[in-house]
Amino acid sequence: MTNRAFLLVDTLVFFLMTWGILTLRHGGLSWPKFRDQLYVFIPIFLLATFVLWLFSFYDVKLLRQRVIAYKRLVVAYIITLLGSASIIYFVIALPHLHLPTPRRVLIVILFTYFAYIYFFRRNYFKLDFATRNVLIFGSSPTISELIKGMRASRGYRIKEYENAPQQDKKYNLKNIDLVIVGSKLFRENPQAWETITRKFISKGAYVDTDFNAYERVFQRVSRESVEDSMWLLRGIGNRRENSMYNMLKRAMDVTLALVMLPFIIPLGCFIWLFVRIVDGYPPLFIQKRVGYLEKPIYIYKFRTIKPGGTEANITKCGKILRRFRWDEIPQVWNVLKGDISFVGPRPIWGNEYDFLNKHVPNHNMRTIVKPGITGWAQLNFKAPPTYFNFRNDDPSALDPHAFDAAFKRLSYDVWYIKNHSIMLDIDILVKTGLRMFIKDSHVAS
């Protein structure tokens, strides 16, 4: 089921539930009276849907992976209840004094609806029709990760896993929804193509590669994808430039920056004084970073690290500024200048960028779109460590896992580059704003 299907079911349940509760409350309910109540409950439902979307209860991937903390439903319920009360008494009731304004019944309806959300989201993937039966052929690190991820999540049932399809074996496709083939299978086992074609593709089975399946399960690309130049050529290199998207994104950046200015200028002045008085260091500083198409850019930030210090030397104000991301406020000026966007891969320091390019294959792919203040990697993955300590070391002496964090960050950035859209940008922006106050439990370490 997709998030649209979830929304359709939720809509039907909400209004059926509302009709039933109102009928019990009034001992019967005529259509004209129910229609009058709809003027009140339609905005409430829209608010509830928006809040649930903010808290990721329409993110099917996260629901399937069981990483959403359901205690957050309590916070979502309180926000919806307070927002609904405001809508009723200040938006609807005052301009339309003749409309009924539910009080206690509102609490009952929202409580019942959020209880339904809890039980539906918790138990949906236990249903048999919600589970996809999968056949997997091939052997690779991507497939190993994919199998582990599918087994840890809900909604997938691995029926069989073999290194290669067997020519003489009869496969029962009646209950198979997806056949996953390793990207290296046909290179290592050329006769496997004929078997896959004859036994699966010609029978109407849905067949896909491990790289594509990995993207759907994890919403990032696999490490092998990043290292595979031909995959990058097909997935990234031959992408079509969407001039309408670029124009809309730039318009969104400028509009949002101008709307924010009246609010962030007073806040920025307060932060400037706060840092100056408490820490005693110059509050603003400029960093040289790598921008679009590897061009150098200079971004502005409020100081959170002592001058000449490292990430371990955080100032007294630094923890607060970083917790709420207020140190990034001056970068709104960079957005207006066009150096960066609000959404995109985070620009990194030039020295770190050059160093990672030597040790992380195709790392420079990050710069083929404009960098941003926030991005898909920042939303889903905690920032990896800096690599300055490794710069002068012999690469062969490094821990083989030293660059895992950089690979993982790149995997999210490449996924964003491949799938970017205005709706995805809006989703990232809104959820980044939410993260300023409520930490997402699904962010990977």
C-alpha positions, 0 to 999 in steps of 0.5 A, a space after each residue: 500500500 502506498 501513502 496515497 492508499 493510506 490517506 484514502 483509507 484514513 479519510 473514509 475511516 475518519 468521516 465514518 467514525 465522525 458520523 457514528 460518534 455524532 449519531 450516538 451523541 445526538 441519538 440520530 443525525 440527519 444529513 443537513 445536521 451532518 453537513 453542517 458538522 462537515 464544515 467544522 470537521 473537514 479542516 480538522 481532518 486536514 490538520 490531523 493529516 498534515 500533523 501525521 505527515 509531519 511525524 512520518 505516519 504516512 512514510 510507508 518505508 519507515 513504517 515498514 522498517 519499524 523505526 517510528 516511535 509510536 509515543 510520538 502519536 501522543 505529541 501529534 494528538 495534542 498538537 492536533 487537538 490544540 490546533 483543532 480548538 483554534 480552528 473551531 473557535 477562531 476561524 469557523 465559529 466567529 465568522 459563522 456564529 450559527 454553526 455548531 461548535 463541538 467541544 467534548 465530542 471533538 476530544 472523543 473523535 480525535 482520540 478515537 481516530 488517533 487510536 485507529 492510526 496507532 492500531 492500523 499502522 502497527 498491524 497493517 503489515 501483519 496482513 498477508 496481502 500487505 506482504 510482498 513475496 520475493 525471489 532473489 538471485 545473485 551474490 553481492 554486498 548489495 544483496 546481503 544488505 538487501 536481505 538483511 533489510 527486508 528481514 528486519 522490516 515488515 512487508 517482505 517475505 523472502 521465499 527463496 534465495 539462490 546464487 543463480 537460477 537453476 535451469 531444471 528447477 520449477 519455480 512456483 510464480 503463483 505467489 511471487 510478487 518480485 524477482 530480484 536479480 544481482 547486477 553482476 549475475 549475468 557477468 559472472 553467470 552468462 547462461 543465467 540470462 536465458 533462464 531468467 528470461 524463460 522462467 520469469 520475464 516471459 511468464 509475466 513476473 516482475 523482475 528488477 535489479 538489486 540496485 533498484 530494489 535497494 533504493 526502494 527499501 532504504 531510499 538511498 543507493 547502495 555502495 556498489 551503485 556508487 562504485 559502479 560507473 555504468 550505473 552512475 552513467 545510466 542513473 545520473 549521467 544521462 538525466 534530463 535537466 528540468 529547467 522548470 524545476 530549476 526555475 521553481 526551486 530558485 523562486 521558492 528559495 528567494 521567496 522563502 528567504 524574503 519571507 524569513 528575513 523579518 523574523 531572522 534579522 531580529 533573531 540573528 541580532 540577538 544571537 550575535 550579541 549572545 555569542 559576543 557576550 557569553 563566548 567573547 569571540 567574533 560571532 560571525 565567521 566565513 568558511 570556504 567550501 565546495 559549491 556547484 560544479 566544484 566552484 568555491 563558495 564562502 558561507 556565513 555561520 555563527 561561531 560554534 567552535 573556538 577559533 583554531 579549534 576542532 569539532 571537540 572544541 565547541 563554545 558555550 553557545 555552540 551546543 544550543 545553536 547547533 541543537 536548533 540549527 541557529 548557527 546556519 541562519 546567516 546562510 540565508 544570505 548565501 541563498 539570496 546570493 544564489 551560492 546555495 539552495 535551501 535543499 541540496 547536498 551539504 557543501 563541505 570544506 575544500 580540503 576534506 572534499 579533495 581528500 575524500 575524492 581520492 578515497 571514495 569513488 565518484 565522490 565528486 558526484 555530490 557537486 552536480 547539483 547546487 548544495 543546500 543548507 539542509 538535504 536528504 542526507 542531513 535528514 536521514 543520517 547523522 553527519 560523519 566525522 571530518 577526515 582531517 586526521 587522515 590527510 597525511 596517512 598512508 591510505 593502506 594503513 587506514 581502517 577499512 571502515 574509515 570511509 563508511 560514513 562518507 560512503 553512506 552520506 554520498 549514497 543519500 546525496 546520490 539518491 536525492 540527485 536522482 530523485 529530486 523534485 519540488 515535492 521532495 524539497 518541500 518534504 525535506 524543508 518541513 521535516 527539517 523544521 520539525 527536527 529543530 524541536 523534535 528529534 527523529 528516531 529514525 535518523 541513522 548513526 
